[in-house]
């Protein structure tokens, strides 16, 4: 999972991953779409492949790259623990806000009775 995070931390590699999200693409199309030089794209694709983020297959003279779901499943599983943590904290925060709101209503009712 660390390799996935490191791979996605570089903006050009993240752009490549986002482009591959809609489906497999040959290197030439990635170069054209992202307006990067071919050697630069190939270097990033090699890094993404070594990190386990993309898969590559040959089709005649082309190399077709696609995302590897497993890398993203692992990342999602890791993020899930943080989602649960924040959901719990937000639920508690909501409870505190609700308690404060009820206290304000009770104070307003007490002041109304005093008049």
C-alpha positions as CSV (number, residue, x, y, z in Angstrom):
1,X,0.0,0.0,0.0
2,X,2.9,2.4,0.7
3,X,4.1,1.9,-2.9
4,X,0.6,2.8,-4.1
5,X,0.6,6.0,-2.1
6,X,4.1,6.9,-3.3
7,X,3.1,6.3,-6.9
8,X,0.0,8.4,-6.6
9,X,1.8,11.3,-4.9
10,X,3.4,12.5,-8.1
11,X,1.0,14.7,-10.1
12,X,1.7,13.3,-13.6
13,X,1.3,9.7,-12.3
14,X,-2.0,10.6,-10.7
15,X,-3.2,12.1,-14.0
16,X,-2.3,8.9,-15.7
17,X,-4.2,6.9,-13.2
18,X,-7.2,9.2,-13.5
19,X,-7.1,8.8,-17.3
20,X,-6.9,5.0,-17.0
21,X,-10.0,5.1,-14.7
22,X,-12.2,5.3,-17.8
23,X,-10.5,2.2,-19.3
24,X,-7.3,0.8,-20.7
25,X,-5.2,3.0,-23.0
26,X,-2.1,2.7,-25.2
27,X,1.0,4.8,-24.3
28,X,0.5,7.0,-27.4
29,X,-3.0,8.0,-26.3
30,X,-1.8,8.8,-22.8
31,X,1.0,10.9,-24.3
32,X,-1.4,12.8,-26.5
33,X,-4.1,13.3,-23.9
34,X,-1.8,14.5,-21.1
35,X,0.5,16.5,-23.4
36,X,3.6,14.9,-22.0
37,X,6.7,13.5,-23.8
38,X,6.7,9.8,-24.5
39,X,9.8,9.0,-22.5
40,X,8.3,10.8,-19.5
41,X,5.0,8.9,-19.8
42,X,6.9,5.6,-20.2
43,X,9.0,6.3,-17.1
44,X,5.8,7.1,-15.0
45,X,4.0,4.0,-16.4
46,X,7.0,1.8,-15.4
47,X,6.9,3.3,-11.9
48,X,3.2,2.7,-11.6
49,X,3.6,-0.9,-12.9
50,X,6.4,-1.6,-10.4
51,X,4.2,-0.2,-7.6
52,X,1.4,-2.6,-8.7
53,X,-1.0,0.2,-9.7
54,X,-1.2,-0.6,-13.4
55,X,-1.0,-3.7,-15.6
56,X,0.4,-3.8,-19.1
57,X,-0.3,-6.1,-22.1
58,X,1.1,-6.1,-25.6
59,X,-1.1,-5.7,-28.6
60,X,1.0,-5.9,-31.7
61,X,3.4,-3.0,-31.4
62,X,1.5,-1.2,-28.7
63,X,1.5,-1.5,-24.9
64,X,-1.9,-1.1,-23.4
65,X,-2.1,0.0,-19.7
66,X,-4.9,-0.6,-17.3
67,X,-5.5,-0.1,-13.6
68,X,-5.0,-3.0,-11.3
69,X,-8.0,-3.2,-9.0
70,X,-6.1,-4.9,-6.1
71,X,-4.0,-1.8,-5.4
72,X,-7.1,0.3,-5.0
73,X,-8.9,-2.3,-2.9
74,X,-5.9,-2.3,-0.5
75,X,-6.0,1.5,-0.4
76,X,-9.7,1.5,0.2
77,X,-9.4,-0.9,3.0
78,X,-6.8,1.2,4.7
79,X,-8.9,4.4,4.2
80,X,-12.0,2.6,5.7
81,X,-10.5,2.7,9.2
82,X,-10.1,6.5,8.9
83,X,-13.7,6.8,7.5
84,X,-15.0,5.0,10.5
85,X,-13.0,7.2,12.9
86,X,-14.3,10.4,11.3
87,X,-17.9,9.1,11.2
88,X,-17.7,8.3,14.9
89,X,-16.3,11.7,15.7
90,X,-18.9,13.4,13.5
91,X,-21.6,11.4,15.2
92,X,-20.3,12.5,18.6
93,X,-20.0,16.1,17.4
94,X,-23.6,16.0,16.2
95,X,-24.7,14.7,19.7
96,X,-22.9,17.6,21.4
97,X,-24.5,20.1,19.1
98,X,-27.9,18.6,19.7
99,X,-27.3,18.8,23.5
100,X,-26.3,22.4,23.2
101,X,-29.4,23.2,21.1
102,X,-31.6,21.5,23.8
103,X,-29.9,23.5,26.5
104,X,-30.5,26.8,24.6
105,X,-34.2,25.9,24.2
106,X,-34.5,25.1,27.9
107,X,-32.8,28.4,28.8
108,X,-35.2,30.3,26.5
109,X,-38.2,28.5,28.1
110,X,-36.9,29.3,31.6
111,X,-36.5,33.0,30.7
112,X,-40.1,33.0,29.3
113,X,-41.5,31.6,32.5
114,X,-39.6,34.2,34.6
115,X,-41.3,37.1,32.8
